[in-house]
Amino acid sequence: MKKQQYDVIVIGSGVVGSAIARELSKYEMNIGVLEKELDVVCETSGRNSGVLHAGFNSKPGTLMAKFCVQGCLGFDKVAKELDIPFKRTGKLVIGFNEEDMEGLKDLKALGEKNGVPGLEIVGREKIKELAPNVEGTAALYSPMTGVLDPFIYTIALAENACQNGVDFYLDREVINIEKKENCYEITTKNGETYYSRWVINSAGLNSDKIAGLVGVTDYTIYPCRGEYFILDQSIGKFLEIPAYPVPNKKEGGLGVHLTPSIHGNIFIGPSAQYIDENDNYSSTEDVMNMLIKEGTKILPQIKREHFIRNFTGIRPKLVSKEKGGYADFVIEERKEIPNVINLIGIESPGLTSAVPIAEYVVEKIKNKETLKENKKFNPIRNGIVKFIEQSEEKQDALIKENSDYGEIICRCENVTKAEILQAIKNPLGVDTLTGIKYRTRCMMGRCQGGYCQTRIAEIIMKEKNKKVDEVTYLRENGKMFSGEVRQWK
């Protein structure tokens, strides 16, 4: 049985857990991260609209409002340090009638109380100037809103933490936590035991269960499923700014909206449906048809031929369907359970709020002990060089330096073999198909991996010395191949 001793153990390595790990690595401590999945971005952190929210949807005075605004205003620095694809596009919340107009005024007032700069209610003429193809009679315009790649953001936070000395343990589902004399004993499903003075519960959809392991049983996560469509990049030219409806306050979501991705696709979604399981990522025909109807209401140019994929995310809500709406973020340490910080109900805008949340958690630790600065901390993380984004001169230079840049593996997204190899050799040791996908965008194009998927699997087998039946898509039981598999030579 493996035993490891740490100053701090973070449970969960989504965007918030990875941000906490990175923030902690600024100090001289032994830090470990336990993640139940095979990668850091398999659940809520990667299954969303990829929007950097400005902070006008949250109730004034809440942690949710405070951290969202801070995260938005400070994101340019974070994006530069971590080499994250990011753009401040602005955002329109679209109204169609008098009732919507009142909702727009309410949102503007909320935003101004929260300190969101630049909010403006505009008419149809301004809507057409900002988004010529979007329909609506009035809108709230937010210039600070942006779009980013949530996969790369989470991965970048984790990789930078790892590069600064944090140990990441993937496929380590926590099943028990016991208080010992001077620390906590944490046991994982595979029989390993870890010891730590501090425990940070950032387990997202499972945060209530982890809290229960240390005796905090008065929180319940209510999973709320949101379904999405992804549209082909060919329609991206019709929408360059996120367009949202006026939100339904009872549902506790932002409504079905259209979001241009940082890579040129368009997302339609999400829906909002409370479910019983926190891992049911099914897509449903009725909801898919509803998304099409609502999406074309805002952007009439959408056609069936533009749809290339659908996906589902689940929000870890702290409010039930009957109550509706939002609850504030829970980030607390209880006197009777010292040195345990539980983060529960970190739903949207958790992506935007991740770094301020991390700073808040570290301040809680600083309130109890003196932390020594890690003078070797390096905030810079360099991402994989995207061949397709380089000039012809730079592309020629890359190929001369490394011939693998001359071999295209993913034709839709123009991802080269050199990029695939860099992704396979990532600092976290991830070697799943989706792990490579999230780091390079291979398999995200029009054919959704029809051409490149088996080629990537072959490269993983060669580089990781894996047999054909050992190649995994996303999770441990998600083997790519079974039975007799014919391989090309």
Secondary structure in CASP SS format (residue, H / E / C, confidence):
PFRMAT SS
TARGET T0000
AUTHOR 0000-0000-0000
METHOD secondary structure of the structure
MODEL  1
M C 1.00
K C 1.00
K E 1.00
Q E 1.00
Q E 1.00
Y E 1.00
D E 1.00
V E 1.00
I E 1.00
V E 1.00
I E 1.00
G C 1.00
S C 1.00
G C 1.00
V H 1.00
V H 1.00
G H 1.00
S H 1.00
A H 1.00
I H 1.00
A H 1.00
R H 1.00
E H 1.00
L H 1.00
S C 1.00
K C 1.00
Y E 1.00
E C 1.00
M C 1.00
N C 1.00
I E 1.00
G E 1.00
V E 1.00
L E 1.00
E C 1.00
K C 1.00
E C 1.00
L C 1.00
D C 1.00
V C 1.00
V C 1.00
C C 1.00
E C 1.00
T H 1.00
S H 1.00
G H 1.00
R C 1.00
N C 1.00
S C 1.00
G C 1.00
V E 1.00
L E 1.00
H C 1.00
A C 1.00
G C 1.00
F C 1.00
N C 1.00
S C 1.00
K C 1.00
P C 1.00
G C 1.00
T C 1.00
L H 1.00
M H 1.00
A H 1.00
K H 1.00
F H 1.00
C H 1.00
V H 1.00
Q H 1.00
G H 1.00
C H 1.00
L H 1.00
G C 1.00
F H 1.00
D H 1.00
K H 1.00
V H 1.00
A H 1.00
K H 1.00
E H 1.00
L H 1.00
D C 1.00
I C 1.00
P C 1.00
F E 1.00
K E 1.00
R C 1.00
T C 1.00
G C 1.00
K E 1.00
L E 1.00
V E 1.00
I E 1.00
G E 1.00
F C 1.00
N C 1.00
E H 1.00
E H 1.00
D H 1.00
M H 1.00
E H 1.00
G H 1.00
L H 1.00
K H 1.00
D H 1.00
L H 1.00
K H 1.00
A H 1.00
L H 1.00
G H 1.00
E H 1.00
K H 1.00
N H 1.00
G C 1.00
V C 1.00
P C 1.00
G C 1.00
L C 1.00
E E 1.00
I E 1.00
V E 1.00
G E 1.00
R H 1.00
E H 1.00
K H 1.00
I H 1.00
K H 1.00
E H 1.00
L H 1.00
A C 1.00
P C 1.00
N C 1.00
V C 1.00
E C 1.00
G C 1.00
T C 1.00
A E 1.00
A E 1.00
L E 1.00
Y E 1.00
S E 1.00
P C 1.00
M C 1.00
T C 1.00
G E 1.00
V E 1.00
L E 1.00
D C 1.00
P H 1.00
F H 1.00
I H 1.00
Y H 1.00
T H 1.00
I H 1.00
A H 1.00
L H 1.00
A H 1.00
E H 1.00
N H 1.00
A H 1.00
C H 1.00
Q H 1.00
N C 1.00
G C 1.00
V C 1.00
D E 1.00
F E 1.00
Y E 1.00
L C 1.00
D C 1.00
R C 1.00
E C 1.00
V E 1.00
I E 1.00
N E 1.00
I E 1.00
E E 1.00
K E 1.00
K C 1.00
E C 1.00
N C 1.00
C C 1.00
Y E 1.00
E E 1.00
I E 1.00
T E 1.00
T E 1.00
K C 1.00
N C 1.00
G C 1.00
E C 1.00
T E 1.00
Y E 1.00
Y E 1.00
S E 1.00
R E 1.00
W E 1.00
V E 1.00
I E 1.00
N E 1.00
S C 1.00
A C 1.00
G H 1.00
L H 1.00
N H 1.00
S H 1.00
D H 1.00
K H 1.00
I H 1.00
A H 1.00
G H 1.00
L H 1.00
V C 1.00
G C 1.00
V C 1.00
T C 1.00
D C 1.00
Y C 1.00
T C 1.00
I C 1.00
Y E 1.00
P E 1.00
C E 1.00
R E 1.00
G E 1.00
E E 1.00
Y E 1.00
F E 1.00
I E 1.00
L E 1.00
D C 1.00
Q H 1.00
S H 1.00
I H 1.00
G H 1.00
K H 1.00
F H 1.00
L C 1.00
E C 1.00
I C 1.00
P C 1.00
A E 1.00
Y E 1.00
P E 1.00
V C 1.00
P C 1.00
N C 1.00
K C 1.00
K C 1.00
E C 1.00
G C 1.00
G C 1.00
L C 1.00
G C 1.00
V C 1.00
H E 1.00
L E 1.00
T E 1.00
P E 1.00
S C 1.00
I C 1.00
H C 1.00
G C 1.00
N C 1.00
I E 1.00
F E 1.00
I E 1.00
G E 1.00
P C 1.00
S C 1.00
A C 1.00
Q E 1.00
Y E 1.00
I C 1.00
D C 1.00
E C 1.00
N C 1.00
D C 1.00
N C 1.00
Y C 1.00
S C 1.00
S C 1.00
T C 1.00
E H 1.00
D H 1.00
V H 1.00
M H 1.00
N H 1.00
M H 1.00
L H 1.00
I H 1.00
K H 1.00
E H 1.00
G H 1.00
T H 1.00
K H 1.00
I H 1.00
L C 1.00
P C 1.00
Q C 1.00
I C 1.00
K C 1.00
R H 1.00
E H 1.00
H H 1.00
F E 1.00
I E 1.00
R E 1.00
N E 1.00
F E 1.00
T E 1.00
G E 1.00
I E 1.00
R E 1.00
P E 1.00
K E 1.00
L C 1.00
V C 1.00
S C 1.00
K C 1.00
E C 1.00
K C 1.00
G C 1.00
G C 1.00
Y C 1.00
A C 1.00
D C 1.00
F C 1.00
V E 1.00
I E 1.00
E E 1.00
E E 1.00
R E 1.00
K C 1.00
E C 1.00
I E 1.00
P E 1.00
N E 1.00
V E 1.00
I E 1.00
N E 1.00
L E 1.00
I E 1.00
G C 1.00
I C 1.00
E C 1.00
S C 1.00
P C 1.00
G H 1.00
L H 1.00
T H 1.00
S H 1.00
A H 1.00
V H 1.00
P H 1.00
I H 1.00
A H 1.00
E H 1.00
Y H 1.00
V H 1.00
V H 1.00
E H 1.00
K H 1.00
I H 1.00
K H 1.00
N C 1.00
K C 1.00
E C 1.00
T C 1.00
L C 1.00
K C 1.00
E E 1.00
N C 1.00
K C 1.00
K C 1.00
F C 1.00
N C 1.00
P C 1.00
I C 1.00
R C 1.00
N C 1.00
G C 1.00
I C 1.00
V C 1.00
K C 1.00
F H 1.00
I H 1.00
E H 1.00
Q C 1.00
S C 1.00
E H 1.00
E H 1.00
K H 1.00
Q H 1.00
D H 1.00
A H 1.00
L H 1.00
I H 1.00
K H 1.00
E H 1.00
N C 1.00
S H 1.00
D H 1.00
Y H 1.00
G H 1.00
E C 1.00
I E 1.00
I E 1.00
C E 1.00
R C 1.00
C C 1.00
E C 1.00
N C 1.00
V E 1.00
T E 1.00
K H 1.00
A H 1.00
E H 1.00
I H 1.00
L H 1.00
Q H 1.00
A H 1.00
I H 1.00
K C 1.00
N C 1.00
P C 1.00
L C 1.00
G C 1.00
V C 1.00
D C 1.00
T C 1.00
L H 1.00
T H 1.00
G H 1.00
I H 1.00
K H 1.00
Y H 1.00
R H 1.00
T H 1.00
R C 1.00
C C 1.00
M C 1.00
M C 1.00
G C 1.00
R C 1.00
C C 1.00
Q C 1.00
G C 1.00
G C 1.00
Y C 1.00
C C 1.00
Q H 1.00
T H 1.00
R H 1.00
I H 1.00
A H 1.00
E H 1.00
I H 1.00
I H 1.00
M H 1.00
K H 1.00
E H 1.00
K H 1.00
N C 1.00
K C 1.00
K C 1.00
V H 1.00
D H 1.00
E H 1.00
V C 1.00
T E 1.00
Y C 1.00
L C 1.00
R C 1.00
E C 1.00
N C 1.00
G C 1.00
K E 1.00
M C 1.00
F C 1.00
S C 1.00
G C 1.00
E C 1.00
V C 1.00
R C 1.00
Q C 1.00
W C 1.00
K C 1.00
END
